[in-house]
Amino acid sequence: MAAKTKNETTTQTTTTTEAPSVASAPIIELPALNIKTAQVTLIGEPGNGLICHKWSEKAKREMLDKQMKKAKQAKEPKDPKADYEGSLYKLDNGGYGFPAVAFKSAAVDACSHVANVTKVEARGAFHIIGDMVPIDGTPVMREDMVRLSGIGGSADIRYRGEFKKWSVTFTVRYNANVITLEQLLNLFNTAGFAIGVGEWRPQKDGSFGMFHVATGDELRAAA
């Protein structure tokens, strides 16, 4: 596993005074935060595509109408292409992305499968920069038969975007006083196998959205 790192060690010194007239205020020394940054690349496992599941504007509108007790309108005809496009997270530059929080949540949940790092420690020990992580890959439409929730739920056909071959690269800021880079990469690597991201991921008894941390050879081959 490989990652590019950068140090951002900071020292904090705070001066407090009880009143402006106090001549000699006590000096409080705070422990230095050893903040570092690392660039992490995750590669999707072959045969385990990333299935996107963004809430479409149509679905959000229907949910809001129901909560506002609005009169229910006749069900609109299904539009496979619109459903497919609505499931994707589109970026302003025309590309596609995936929520950064999904990868952080996967890494935090992976603490259940490793030693010496708790979920509480991991949650505050690192942060992925940005809200969306760009996806390197091309989506295709997939059609799935699903069973709607509830008693006597009927069957339905869902059209969603899937990235069969994909990778993501993002920057992580982490507190090296709490977690090492090796531990952080191990969390992401374990998350790729045990947790996953997207629909039908391992965490939800599926096998899609699996990934691994890119090796040095894979990074050099992609350069």
N, CA, C and O of each residue as an XYZ file, in Angstrom:
892
protein
N       0.837     -1.190      0.000
C       0.000      0.000      0.000
C       0.871      1.239      0.000
O       1.931      1.259      0.626
N       0.426      2.282     -0.706
C       1.243      3.474     -0.810
C       0.389      4.714     -0.685
O      -0.793      4.710     -1.029
N       1.008      5.790     -0.182
C       0.316      7.064     -0.052
C       1.346      8.166      0.065
O       2.399      7.977      0.673
N       1.043      9.329     -0.519
C       1.919     10.478     -0.417
C       1.533     11.257      0.837
O       0.351     11.471      1.104
N       2.542     11.680      1.609
C       2.262     12.350      2.877
C       2.879     13.731      2.942
O       3.817     14.049      2.210
N       2.327     14.557      3.843
C       2.827     15.905      4.080
C       2.582     16.245      5.539
O       1.514     15.951      6.076
N       3.567     16.865      6.188
C       3.435     17.230      7.593
C       2.774     18.597      7.740
O       3.020     19.509      6.951
N       1.929     18.723      8.767
C       1.318     20.005      9.104
C       1.327     20.180     10.619
O       0.330     20.601     11.205
N       2.460     19.856     11.253
C       2.546     19.926     12.712
C       2.284     21.345     13.192
O       2.872     22.299     12.683
N       1.394     21.479     14.179
C       1.060     22.790     14.702
C       1.260     22.822     16.203
O       1.022     21.831     16.893
N       1.695     23.956     16.701
C       1.854     24.162     18.134
C       0.906     25.264     18.564
O       0.817     26.302     17.909
N       0.196     25.043     19.664
C      -0.783     26.021     20.121
C      -0.378     26.554     21.489
O      -0.123     25.783     22.413
N      -0.322     27.850     21.609
C      -0.044     28.505     22.885
C      -1.142     29.514     23.142
O      -1.389     30.388     22.311
N      -1.800     29.405     24.274
C      -2.912     30.289     24.589
C      -2.598     31.102     25.839
O      -2.163     30.561     26.855
N      -2.820     32.379     25.750
C      -2.625     33.264     26.894
C      -3.987     33.677     27.413
O      -4.804     34.192     26.650
N      -4.248     33.466     28.673
C      -5.530     33.846     29.263
C      -5.307     34.852     30.369
O      -4.318     34.780     31.099
N      -6.220     35.779     30.489
C      -6.159     36.776     31.558
C      -7.507     36.836     32.243
O      -8.546     36.780     31.585
N      -7.497     36.950     33.552
C      -8.737     37.071     34.304
C      -9.286     38.487     34.210
O     -10.499     38.688     34.281
N      -8.413     39.458     34.053
C      -8.838     40.852     33.927
C      -7.744     41.620     33.205
O      -6.565     41.287     33.326
N      -8.131     42.654     32.448
C      -7.120     43.428     31.700
C      -6.052     44.025     32.597
O      -4.959     44.335     32.125
N      -6.333     44.188     33.845
C      -5.370     44.851     34.729
C      -4.300     43.905     35.252
O      -3.326     44.356     35.854
N      -4.458     42.612     35.039
C      -3.477     41.653     35.534
C      -2.191     41.795     34.737
O      -2.201     41.663     33.513
N      -1.105     42.058     35.407
C       0.159     42.307     34.717
C       0.773     41.036     34.152
O       1.218     41.016     33.004
N       0.799     39.994     34.938
C       1.445     38.762     34.489
C       0.389     37.663     34.350
O       0.007     37.037     35.339
N      -0.074     37.434     33.140
C      -1.099     36.416     32.894
C      -0.448     35.045     32.818
O       0.675     34.925     32.328
N      -1.128     34.011     33.292
C      -0.571     32.655     33.212
C      -0.497     32.172     31.769
O      -1.386     32.467     30.970
N       0.531     31.451     31.438
C       0.713     30.884     30.105
C       0.282     29.414     30.132
O       0.770     28.630     30.945
N      -0.621     29.062     29.250
C      -1.087     27.674     29.156
C      -0.511     27.045     27.901
O      -0.758     27.518     26.792
N       0.249     25.989     28.076
C       0.846     25.277     26.951
C      -0.058     24.112     26.546
O      -0.327     23.218     27.348
N      -0.521     24.129     25.301
C      -1.347     23.051     24.785
C      -0.485     22.055     24.007
O       0.452     22.461     23.320
N      -0.784     20.768     24.103
C      -0.021     19.777     23.331
C      -0.130     20.073     21.835
O      -1.194     20.455     21.349
N       0.957     19.898     21.121
C       0.957     20.159     19.678
C       0.137     19.114     18.946
O       0.242     17.921     19.232
N      -0.687     19.567     17.993
C      -1.417     18.653     17.124
C      -0.501     18.280     15.960
O      -0.060     19.149     15.208
N      -0.225     17.024     15.820
C       0.662     16.556     14.753
C      -0.186     16.205     13.528
O      -0.415     15.033     13.226
N      -0.646     17.247     12.833
C      -1.534     17.052     11.689
C      -0.726     16.816     10.422
O       0.151     17.608     10.077
N      -1.027     15.725      9.736
C      -0.362     15.390      8.481
C      -1.408     15.159      7.391
O      -2.585     14.940      7.680
N      -0.969     15.211      6.159
C      -1.869     14.935      5.039
C      -1.309     13.783      4.216
O      -0.097     13.584      4.140
N      -2.203     13.040      3.611
C      -1.806     11.916      2.754
C      -2.778     11.814      1.595
O      -3.977     12.045      1.753
N      -2.261     11.471      0.447
C      -3.101     11.236     -0.729
C      -3.344      9.738     -0.846
O      -2.405      8.949     -0.937
N      -4.601      9.365     -0.842
C      -4.975      7.954     -0.854
C      -5.712      7.622     -2.148
O      -6.605      8.358     -2.570
N      -5.335      6.517     -2.769
C      -6.016      6.030     -3.964
C      -6.633      4.667     -3.672
O      -5.952      3.750     -3.214
N      -7.920      4.546     -3.940
C      -8.633      3.290     -3.762
C      -9.052      2.771     -5.126
O      -9.524      3.538     -5.965
N      -8.882      1.474     -5.357
C      -9.211      0.864     -6.639
C     -10.314     -0.171     -6.442
O     -10.206     -1.046     -5.583
N     -11.372     -0.067     -7.238
C     -12.480     -1.007     -7.144
C     -12.045     -2.412     -7.535
O     -11.265     -2.601     -8.469
N     -12.564     -3.396     -6.802
C     -12.231     -4.789     -7.110
C     -12.926     -5.235     -8.403
O     -14.092     -4.903     -8.621
N     -12.228     -5.979     -9.255
C     -12.832     -6.465    -10.505
C     -14.069     -7.316    -10.210
O     -14.057     -8.168     -9.322
N     -15.120     -7.071    -10.963
C     -16.344     -7.846    -10.797
C     -17.229     -7.357     -9.668
O     -18.290     -7.931     -9.422
N     -16.811     -6.311     -8.981
C     -17.585     -5.765     -7.866
C     -17.793     -4.273     -8.093
O     -17.208     -3.443     -7.397
N     -18.624     -3.941     -9.063
C     -18.825     -2.550     -9.443
C     -19.414     -1.694     -8.340
O     -19.985     -2.197     -7.372
N     -19.264     -0.390     -8.507
C     -19.819      0.585     -7.573
C     -21.190      1.006     -8.081
O     -21.302      1.624     -9.139
N     -22.241      0.668     -7.320
C     -23.610      1.010     -7.695
C     -24.016      2.285     -6.971
O     -24.026      2.332     -5.741
N     -24.349      3.317     -7.735
C     -24.729      4.606     -7.145
C     -26.194      4.600     -6.737
O     -27.013      3.890     -7.320
N     -26.508      5.399     -5.730
C     -27.861      5.398     -5.175
C     -28.282      6.785     -4.705
O     -28.933      6.916     -3.668
N     -27.925      7.801     -5.443
C     -28.310      9.155     -5.064
C     -29.829      9.287     -5.079
O     -30.508      8.732     -5.943
N     -30.347     10.032     -4.106
C     -31.779     10.321     -4.107
C     -32.075     11.259     -5.270
O     -31.517     12.354     -5.345
N     -32.944     10.838     -6.169
C     -33.292     11.676     -7.315
C     -34.176     12.828     -6.860
O     -34.796     12.767     -5.798
N     -34.228     13.879     -7.674
C     -35.089     15.009     -7.357
C     -36.550     14.570     -7.299
O     -37.323     15.086     -6.492
N     -36.925     13.631     -8.141
C     -38.286     13.120     -8.151
C     -38.609     12.427     -6.829
O     -39.673     12.652     -6.251
N     -37.692     11.585     -6.351
C     -37.915     10.870     -5.099
C     -37.991     11.828     -3.920
O     -38.821     11.651     -3.028
N     -37.129     12.848     -3.909
C     -37.146     13.822     -2.819
C     -38.435     14.646     -2.842
O     -38.989     14.978     -1.794
N     -38.905     14.970     -4.049
C     -40.143     15.738     -4.161
C     -41.336     14.928     -3.659
O     -42.206     15.457     -2.966
N     -41.371     13.638     -4.014
C     -42.464     12.778     -3.567
C     -42.441     12.612     -2.047
O     -43.495     12.583     -1.412
N     -41.255     12.503     -1.467
C     -41.134     12.362     -0.024
C     -41.607     13.622      0.686
O     -42.313     13.548      1.692
N     -41.213     14.791      0.154
C     -41.621     16.061      0.753
C     -43.120     16.246      0.653
O     -43.758     16.691      1.608
N     -43.693     15.908     -0.502
C     -45.147     16.038     -0.684
C     -45.895     15.175      0.332
O     -46.922     15.594      0.867
N     -45.388     13.982      0.596
C     -46.031     13.085      1.552
C     -45.952     13.656      2.962
O     -46.924     13.585      3.715
N     -44.794     14.225      3.327
C     -44.624     14.803      4.656
C     -45.470     16.054      4.843
O     -45.871     16.376      5.961
N     -45.743     16.765      3.741
C     -46.555     17.978      3.805
C     -48.042     17.685      3.627
O     -48.857     18.604      3.544
N     -48.394     16.389      3.568
C     -49.795     15.961      3.437
C     -50.459     16.492      2.173
O     -51.650     16.803      2.165
N     -49.671     16.590      1.108
C     -50.237     17.052     -0.153
C     -50.995     15.917     -0.821
O     -50.715     14.738     -0.602
N     -51.963     16.303     -1.642
C     -52.752     15.307     -2.355
C     -51.838     14.491     -3.260
O     -50.978     15.037     -3.952
N     -52.037     13.178     -3.244
C     -51.188     12.304     -4.025
C     -51.571     12.360     -5.491
O     -52.733     12.187     -5.859
N     -50.569     12.605     -6.315
C     -50.797     12.684     -7.748
C     -50.706     11.297     -8.382
O     -50.191     10.355     -7.780
N     -51.203     11.195     -9.579
C     -51.098      9.927    -10.298
C     -49.630      9.602    -10.532
O     -48.815     10.491    -10.778
N     -49.310      8.330    -10.453
C     -47.925      7.911    -10.601
C     -47.433      8.193    -12.009
O     -48.082      7.834    -12.991
N     -46.270      8.845    -12.095
C     -45.707      9.184    -13.403
C     -45.178      7.933    -14.094
O     -44.741      6.989    -13.435
N     -45.219      7.933    -15.425
C     -44.658      6.792    -16.161
C     -43.171      6.645    -15.851
O     -42.468      7.644    -15.695
N     -42.693      5.417    -15.763
C     -41.281      5.186    -15.464
C     -40.408      5.627    -16.629
O     -40.701      5.336    -17.789
N     -39.341      6.327    -16.304
C     -38.388      6.811    -17.302
C     -37.017      6.225    -16.943
O     -36.294      6.808    -16.135
N     -36.654      5.087    -17.530
C     -35.400      4.422    -17.182
C     -34.171      5.325    -17.279
O     -33.316      5.305    -16.394
N     -34.079      6.116    -18.348
C     -32.909      6.962    -18.524
C     -32.838      8.022    -17.440
O     -31.765      8.293    -16.901
N     -33.995      8.632    -17.114
C     -34.015      9.662    -16.076
C     -33.675      9.057    -14.711
O     -32.960      9.673    -13.921
N     -34.184      7.858    -14.436
C     -33.870      7.196    -13.173
C     -32.379      6.892    -13.074
O     -31.764      7.064    -12.022
N     -31.810      6.436    -14.191
C     -30.378      6.126    -14.230
C     -29.539      7.374    -13.982
O     -28.628      7.363    -13.155
N     -29.851      8.453    -14.706
C     -29.083      9.687    -14.550
C     -29.287     10.293    -13.164
O     -28.370     10.899    -12.609
N     -30.491     10.132    -12.604
C     -30.771     10.681    -11.293
C     -30.051      9.964    -10.176
O     -29.910     10.512     -9.083
N     -29.585      8.740    -10.426
C     -28.884      7.972     -9.392
C     -27.412      8.348     -9.278
O     -26.744      7.951     -8.323
N     -26.904      9.105    -10.238
C     -25.484      9.454    -10.281
C     -25.216     10.800     -9.616
O     -26.050     11.704     -9.651
N     -24.041     10.914     -9.012
C     -23.604     12.169     -8.412
C     -22.763     12.915     -9.446
O     -21.608     12.565     -9.687
N     -23.346     13.938    -10.049
C     -22.662     14.671    -11.100
C     -21.903     15.859    -10.518
O     -22.408     16.575     -9.653
N     -20.677     16.056    -11.012
C     -19.835     17.163    -10.567
C     -19.978     18.347    -11.514
O     -20.431     18.195    -12.648
N     -19.590     19.517    -11.043
C     -19.707     20.731    -11.860
C     -18.854     20.668    -13.117
O     -19.171     21.311    -14.117
N     -17.760     19.886    -13.071
C     -16.867     19.812    -14.235
C     -17.340     18.803    -15.280
O     -16.651     18.555    -16.269
N     -18.519     18.223    -15.054
C     -19.049     17.266    -16.016
C     -18.750     15.818    -15.675
O     -19.304     14.912    -16.296
N     -17.888     15.587    -14.704
C     -17.562     14.222    -14.300
C     -18.526     13.698    -13.251
O     -19.592     14.269    -13.019
N     -18.131     12.602    -12.623
C     -18.969     11.976    -11.603
C     -18.175     11.817    -10.308
O     -16.946     11.742    -10.317
N     -18.896     11.769     -9.211
C     -18.247     11.616     -7.920
C     -19.054     10.728     -7.003
O     -20.060     10.141     -7.403
N     -18.593     10.637     -5.757
C     -19.288      9.866     -4.733
C     -19.034     10.570     -3.406
O     -17.945     11.109     -3.210
N     -20.000     10.584     -2.486
C     -19.832     11.313     -1.229
C     -18.604     10.854     -0.443
O     -18.408      9.661     -0.216
N     -17.780     11.820     -0.033
C     -16.577     11.501      0.742
C     -16.930     10.829      2.057
O     -16.180      9.990      2.556
N     -18.090     11.204      2.622
C     -18.492     10.643      3.908
C     -18.700      9.137      3.829
O     -18.571      8.444      4.839
N     -19.021      8.616      2.638
C     -19.221      7.171      2.492
C     -17.915      6.423      2.737
O     -17.910      5.363      3.362
N     -16.810      6.975      2.245
C     -15.512      6.329      2.427
C     -15.027      6.476      3.872
O     -14.424      5.555      4.423
N     -15.293      7.646      4.490
C     -14.913      7.800      5.889
C     -15.728      6.857      6.768
O     -15.178      6.204      7.655
N     -17.035      6.784      6.525
C     -17.883      5.905      7.325
C     -17.448      4.454      7.194
O     -17.460      3.703      8.169
N     -17.060      4.063      5.979
C     -16.591      2.694      5.766
C     -15.332      2.421      6.575
O     -15.201      1.361      7.187
N     -14.396      3.385      6.579
C     -13.146      3.216      7.319
C     -13.403      3.169      8.822
O     -12.783      2.378      9.533
N     -14.311      4.010      9.309
C     -14.634      4.016     10.737
C     -15.291      2.691     11.130
O     -14.943      2.107     12.156
N     -16.239      2.218     10.319
C     -16.903      0.945     10.608
C     -15.929     -0.229     10.561
O     -16.150     -1.253     11.206
N     -14.850     -0.073      9.792
C     -13.857     -1.145      9.686
C     -13.093     -1.353     10.988
O     -12.386     -2.349     11.139
N     -13.230     -0.420     11.930
C     -12.554     -0.581     13.235
C     -13.028     -1.838     13.949
O     -12.316     -2.376     14.797
N     -14.221     -2.309     13.614
C     -14.734     -3.534     14.224
C     -13.961     -4.763     13.758
O     -14.087     -5.841     14.338
N     -13.164     -4.594     12.710
C     -12.448     -5.732     12.125
C     -10.935     -5.636     12.287
O     -10.203     -6.471     11.756
N     -10.455     -4.617     13.021
C      -9.020     -4.472     13.255
C      -8.770     -4.283     14.749
O      -9.702     -4.069     15.524
N      -7.514     -4.366     15.137
C      -7.146     -4.209     16.554
C      -6.542     -2.828     16.808
O      -5.952     -2.217     15.917
N      -6.703     -2.355     18.037
C      -6.024     -1.172     18.559
C      -6.542      0.171     18.042
O      -5.935      1.202     18.333
N      -7.637      0.194     17.287
C      -8.232      1.456     16.861
C      -9.741      1.362     17.076
O     -10.394      0.497     16.492
N     -10.299      2.239     17.904
C     -11.734      2.224     18.151
C     -12.444      3.167     17.183
O     -11.822      4.033     16.568
N     -13.748      2.984     17.063
C     -14.530      3.856     16.188
C     -14.504      5.296     16.680
O     -14.440      6.228     15.878
N     -14.552      5.479     17.980
C     -14.515      6.832     18.547
C     -13.197      7.511     18.203
O     -13.188      8.679     17.816
N     -12.087      6.801     18.339
C     -10.778      7.368     18.018
C     -10.681      7.696     16.528
O     -10.230      8.778     16.153
N     -11.104      6.762     15.688
C     -10.977      6.946     14.240
C     -11.844      8.089     13.731
O     -11.435      8.834     12.841
N     -13.030      8.229     14.288
C     -13.952      9.261     13.804
C     -13.359     10.659     13.924
O     -13.601     11.508     13.066
N     -12.595     10.905     14.965
C     -11.995     12.223     15.139
C     -10.548     12.309     14.728
O      -9.936     13.373     14.826
N      -9.982     11.194     14.265
C      -8.548     11.166     13.960
C      -8.228     11.553     12.523
O      -7.087     11.907     12.227
N      -9.201     11.496     11.628
C      -8.914     11.842     10.230
C     -10.147     12.415      9.553
O     -11.280     12.171      9.969
N      -9.901     13.180      8.503
C     -10.977     13.797      7.732
C     -10.584     13.788      6.248
O      -9.446     14.094      5.893
N     -11.534     13.435      5.407
C     -11.312     13.491      3.958
C     -11.666     14.895      3.492
O     -12.744     15.399      3.806
N     -10.782     15.519      2.757
C     -11.001     16.889      2.298
C     -12.011     16.904      1.147
O     -11.866     16.173      0.167
N     -13.024     17.741      1.286
C     -14.041     17.876      0.248
C     -15.286     17.049      0.538
O     -15.242     16.071      1.284
N     -16.398     17.460     -0.066
C     -17.667     16.753      0.114
C     -17.815     15.580     -0.849
O     -18.375     14.541     -0.500
N     -17.308     15.762     -2.058
C     -17.437     14.721     -3.084
C     -16.060     14.270     -3.545
O     -15.146     15.081     -3.691
N     -15.921     12.972     -3.771
C     -14.674     12.398     -4.271
C     -14.862     12.062     -5.745
O     -15.737     11.259     -6.070
N     -14.075     12.645     -6.653
C     -14.222     12.341     -8.078
C     -13.966     10.863     -8.372
O     -13.051     10.260     -7.811
N     -14.770     10.297     -9.240
C     -14.613      8.899     -9.642
C     -13.922      8.838    -10.995
O     -14.317      9.524    -11.938
N     -12.895      8.018    -11.081
C     -12.230      7.755    -12.347
C     -12.879      6.501    -12.929
O     -12.570      5.386    -12.509
N     -13.773      6.684    -13.888
C     -14.494      5.558    -14.460
C     -15.682      6.046    -15.267
O     -16.028      7.226    -15.228
N     -16.300      5.137    -15.994
C     -17.457      5.460    -16.838
C     -18.667      4.651    -16.373
O     -18.593      3.426    -16.277
N     -19.784      5.331    -16.083
C     -20.953      4.600    -15.590
C     -21.747      3.937    -16.718
O     -21.726      4.390    -17.862
N     -22.435      2.870    -16.372
C     -23.356      2.199    -17.293
C     -24.673      1.998    -16.558
O     -24.708      1.984    -15.327
N     -25.753      1.843    -17.311
C     -27.056      1.624    -16.695
C     -27.229      0.148    -16.346
O     -26.901     -0.735    -17.138
N     -27.753     -0.102    -15.141
C     -28.077     -1.462    -14.750
C     -29.552     -1.533    -14.368
O     -30.116     -0.581    -13.830
N     -30.157     -2.665    -14.654
C     -31.571     -2.888    -14.351
C     -31.684     -3.989    -13.311
O     -31.141     -5.078    -13.498
N     -32.386     -3.717    -12.214
C     -32.527     -4.679    -11.127
C     -33.986     -4.816    -10.718
O     -34.728     -3.834    -10.682
N     -34.383     -6.031    -10.414
C     -35.691     -6.295     -9.820
C     -35.545     -6.181     -8.311
O     -34.678     -6.821     -7.716
N     -36.391     -5.367     -7.695
C     -36.328     -5.176     -6.247
C     -37.706     -5.404     -5.646
O     -38.723     -5.301     -6.332
N     -37.725     -5.714     -4.363
C     -38.970     -5.874     -3.629
C     -39.128     -4.686     -2.695
O     -38.278     -4.448     -1.837
N     -40.221     -3.934     -2.858
C     -40.443     -2.758     -2.037
C     -40.702     -3.160     -0.592
O     -41.271     -4.218     -0.324
N     -40.280     -2.305      0.338
C     -40.442     -2.597      1.753
C     -41.903     -2.493      2.173
O     -42.723     -1.908      1.465
N     -42.217     -3.063      3.325
C     -43.580     -3.024      3.841
C     -44.284     -4.349      3.648
O     -43.822     -5.216      2.906
N     -45.398     -4.491      4.318
C     -46.182     -5.720      4.226
C     -46.753     -5.869      2.827
O     -47.395     -4.963      2.296
N     -46.506     -7.030      2.247
C     -47.006     -7.283      0.894
C     -46.376     -6.388     -0.155
O     -47.001     -6.069     -1.166
N     -45.117     -5.977      0.090
C     -44.440     -5.091     -0.845
C     -44.375     -5.675     -2.247
O     -44.038     -6.844     -2.434
N     -44.701     -4.849     -3.221
C     -44.708     -5.320     -4.606
C     -43.320     -5.235     -5.216
O     -42.431     -4.565     -4.690
N     -43.155     -5.921     -6.327
C     -41.874     -5.894     -7.036
C     -41.797     -4.642     -7.898
O     -42.811     -4.107     -8.346
N     -40.590     -4.200     -8.112
C     -40.378     -3.009     -8.940
C     -39.075     -3.174     -9.700
O     -38.235     -4.001     -9.347
N     -38.919     -2.381    -10.742
C     -37.689     -2.392    -11.534
C     -36.952     -1.089    -11.266
O     -37.527     -0.008    -11.394
N     -35.689     -1.188    -10.897
C     -34.879     -0.007    -10.617
C     -33.765      0.122    -11.655
O     -33.134     -0.859    -12.046
N     -33.545      1.360    -12.085
C     -32.473      1.653    -13.032
C     -31.477      2.577    -12.336
O     -31.822      3.683    -11.921
N     -30.232      2.103    -12.215
C     -29.208      2.854    -11.507
C     -27.890      2.821    -12.269
O     -27.667      1.967    -13.126
N     -27.022      3.777    -11.934
C     -25.706      3.827    -12.556
C     -24.716      2.939    -11.828
O     -24.704      2.886    -10.598
N     -23.887      2.241    -12.592
C     -22.848      1.393    -12.006
C     -21.512      1.663    -12.691
O     -21.435      1.762    -13.916
N     -20.467      1.780    -11.884
C     -19.106      1.895    -12.395
C     -18.468      0.513    -12.256
O     -18.108      0.101    -11.154
N     -18.330     -0.196    -13.369
C     -17.774     -1.547    -13.320
C     -16.270     -1.523    -13.050
O     -15.741     -2.400    -12.367
N     -15.592     -0.520    -13.585
C     -14.163     -0.335    -13.343
C     -13.985      1.078    -12.821
O     -14.316      2.041    -13.512
N     -13.462      1.213    -11.596
C     -13.407      2.541    -11.005
C     -12.262      2.673    -10.001
O     -11.723      1.690     -9.492
N     -11.925      3.907     -9.747
C     -10.948      4.231     -8.697
C     -11.215      5.656     -8.230
O     -11.821      6.449     -8.951
N     -10.768      5.973     -7.042
C     -10.894      7.327     -6.501
C      -9.577      7.708     -5.832
O      -8.865      6.856     -5.300
N      -9.272      8.986     -5.867
C      -8.089      9.515     -5.181
C      -8.518     10.739     -4.397
O      -9.162     11.639     -4.936
N      -8.161     10.772     -3.131
C      -8.544     11.903     -2.293
C      -7.442     12.194     -1.276
O      -6.539     11.386     -1.058
N      -7.544     13.369     -0.664
C      -6.572     13.793      0.344
C      -7.186     13.659      1.737
O      -8.323     14.063      1.978
N      -6.408     13.085      2.634
C      -6.841     12.892      4.017
C      -5.946     13.706      4.951
O      -4.724     13.706      4.807
N      -6.560     14.393      5.901
C      -5.816     15.043      6.977
C      -6.015     14.195      8.228
O      -7.145     13.865      8.587
N      -4.912     13.843      8.891
C      -5.033     12.983     10.062
C      -4.109     13.440     11.180
O      -3.073     14.061     10.939
N      -4.503     13.122     12.401
C      -3.731     13.470     13.586
C      -2.798     12.303     13.900
O      -3.232     11.268     14.406
N      -1.530     12.477     13.599
C      -0.549     11.404     13.785
C      -0.316     11.069     15.258
O       0.294     10.048     15.573
N      -0.798     11.926     16.159
C      -0.711     11.597     17.584
C      -1.719     10.511     17.968
O      -1.561      9.833     18.984
N      -2.751     10.357     17.145
C      -3.827      9.407     17.443
C      -3.756      8.169     16.556
O      -3.992      7.052     17.016
N      -3.433      8.374     15.287
C      -3.423      7.263     14.337
C      -2.241      7.407     13.386
O      -1.928      8.514     12.950
N      -1.592      6.314     13.068
C      -0.461      6.348     12.142
C      -0.976      6.183     10.721
O      -2.110      5.755     10.505
N      -0.132      6.527      9.754
C      -0.518      6.365      8.363
C      -0.752      4.891      8.040
O      -1.663      4.557      7.283
N       0.062      4.018      8.607
C      -0.115      2.581      8.383
C      -1.469      2.104      8.900
O      -2.147      1.318      8.238
N      -1.863      2.575     10.078
C      -3.162      2.196     10.630
C      -4.300      2.740      9.773
O      -5.303      2.059      9.561
N      -4.141      3.971      9.280
C      -5.173      4.601      8.462
C      -5.372      3.843      7.152
O      -6.503      3.564      6.753
N      -4.260      3.512      6.484
C      -4.359      2.767      5.229
C      -4.942      1.372      5.459
O      -5.682      0.850      4.625
N      -4.600      0.785      6.591
C      -5.145     -0.534      6.916
C      -6.662     -0.457      7.117
O      -7.386     -1.379      6.742
N      -7.145      0.650      7.713
C      -8.583      0.827      7.880
C      -9.283      0.909      6.537
O     -10.317      0.272      6.334
N      -8.726      1.692      5.611
C      -9.334      1.808      4.285
C      -9.288      0.465      3.547
O     -10.252      0.082      2.884
N      -8.173     -0.238      3.667
C      -8.039     -1.520      2.981
C      -9.032     -2.550      3.537
O      -9.653     -3.300      2.784
N      -9.167     -2.569      4.853
C     -10.108     -3.481      5.494
C     -11.543     -3.104      5.154
O     -12.392     -3.970      4.944
N     -11.804     -1.790      5.101
C     -13.137     -1.306      4.749
C     -13.535     -1.759      3.351
O     -14.698     -2.079      3.106
N     -12.584     -1.787      2.445
C     -12.878     -2.194      1.079
C     -13.340     -3.633      0.973
O     -14.105     -3.987      0.075
N     -12.873     -4.459      1.892
C     -13.256     -5.884      1.869
C     -14.482     -6.160      2.731
O     -15.363     -6.919      2.328
N     -14.547     -5.556      3.906
C     -15.597     -5.895      4.868
C     -16.817     -4.978      4.825
O     -17.910     -5.397      5.207
N     -16.654     -3.734      4.368
C     -17.746     -2.755      4.438
C     -18.228     -2.338      3.046
O     -19.401     -2.506      2.715
N     -17.323     -1.796      2.238
C     -17.686     -1.350      0.899
C     -18.451     -0.036      0.898
O     -18.724      0.541      1.950
N     -18.797      0.429     -0.309
C     -19.588      1.653     -0.469
C     -20.643      1.415     -1.554
O     -20.501      0.529     -2.397
N     -21.694      2.221     -1.512
C     -22.743      2.112     -2.526
C     -23.768      1.041     -2.205
O     -23.775      0.467     -1.115
N     -24.636      0.782     -3.176
C     -25.686     -0.218     -3.015
C     -25.117     -1.634     -3.022
O     -24.114     -1.912     -3.680
N     -25.771     -2.516     -2.283
C     -25.424     -3.943     -2.228
C     -23.970     -4.171     -1.838
O     -23.306     -5.062     -2.368
N     -23.491     -3.364     -0.914
C     -22.127     -3.498     -0.418
C     -22.062     -4.632      0.616
O     -23.098     -5.067      1.118
N     -20.856     -5.111      0.938
C     -20.713     -6.199      1.908
C     -21.389     -5.927      3.248
O     -21.930     -6.844      3.865
N     -21.364     -4.684      3.700
C     -21.986     -4.330      4.971
C     -23.492     -4.618      4.965
O     -24.097     -4.841      6.014
N     -24.085     -4.610      3.766
C     -25.514     -4.876      3.605
C     -25.742     -6.242      2.956
O     -26.718     -6.444      2.233
N     -24.831     -7.168      3.225
C     -24.923     -8.545      2.720
C     -24.788     -8.661      1.207
O     -25.254     -9.633      0.612
N     -24.153     -7.674      0.585
C     -23.897     -7.742     -0.846
C     -22.416     -7.958     -1.122
O     -21.644     -8.285     -0.221
N     -22.037     -7.772     -2.360
C     -20.628     -7.948     -2.735
C     -20.169     -6.869     -3.710
O     -19.119     -7.003     -4.338
N     -20.958     -5.794     -3.838
C     -20.583     -4.703     -4.734
C     -19.892     -3.591     -3.934
O     -19.937     -3.574     -2.704
N     -19.258     -2.674     -4.651
C     -18.614     -1.539     -4.000
C     -17.394     -1.896     -3.176
O     -17.026     -1.156     -2.263
N     -16.751     -3.033     -3.484
C     -15.537     -3.425     -2.764
C     -14.316     -2.764     -3.412
O     -14.331     -2.441     -4.600
N     -13.264     -2.570     -2.618
C     -12.078     -1.882     -3.130
C     -10.867     -2.231     -2.285
O     -10.986     -2.893     -1.254
N      -9.698     -1.780     -2.729
C      -8.469     -1.929     -1.955
C      -7.603     -0.691     -2.131
O      -7.759      0.051     -3.100
N      -6.694     -0.472     -1.194
C      -5.758      0.642     -1.306
C      -4.739      0.318     -2.399
O      -4.160     -0.768     -2.414
N      -4.529      1.252     -3.298
C      -3.616      1.027     -4.415
C      -2.202      0.738     -3.929
O      -1.717      1.376     -2.994
N      -1.560     -0.201     -4.550
C      -0.173     -0.530     -4.237
C       0.761      0.421     -4.976
O       0.337      1.161     -5.863
N       2.032      0.392     -4.601
C       3.014      1.229     -5.292
C       3.099      0.904     -6.769
O       3.224      1.807     -7.597
N       3.032     -0.384     -7.114
C       3.085     -0.785     -8.517
C       1.873     -0.262     -9.278
O       2.006      0.173    -10.422
N       0.693     -0.297     -8.662
C      -0.511      0.189     -9.332
C      -0.455      1.707     -9.546
O      -0.913      2.210    -10.572
N       0.105      2.424     -8.581
C       0.228      3.867     -8.730
C       1.221      4.223     -9.832
O       0.998      5.156    -10.603
N       2.321      3.470     -9.898
C       3.319      3.747    -10.939
C       2.761      3.397    -12.315
O       3.056      4.089    -13.290
N       1.964      2.339    -12.412
C       1.384      1.947    -13.702
C       0.378      2.972    -14.195
O       0.215      3.159    -15.401
N      -0.309      3.649    -13.250
C      -1.323      4.628    -13.622
C      -0.716      6.005    -13.914
O      -1.376      6.866    -14.495
N       0.544      6.209    -13.507
C       1.187      7.529    -13.679
C       1.465      7.814    -15.149
O       1.999      8.871    -15.482
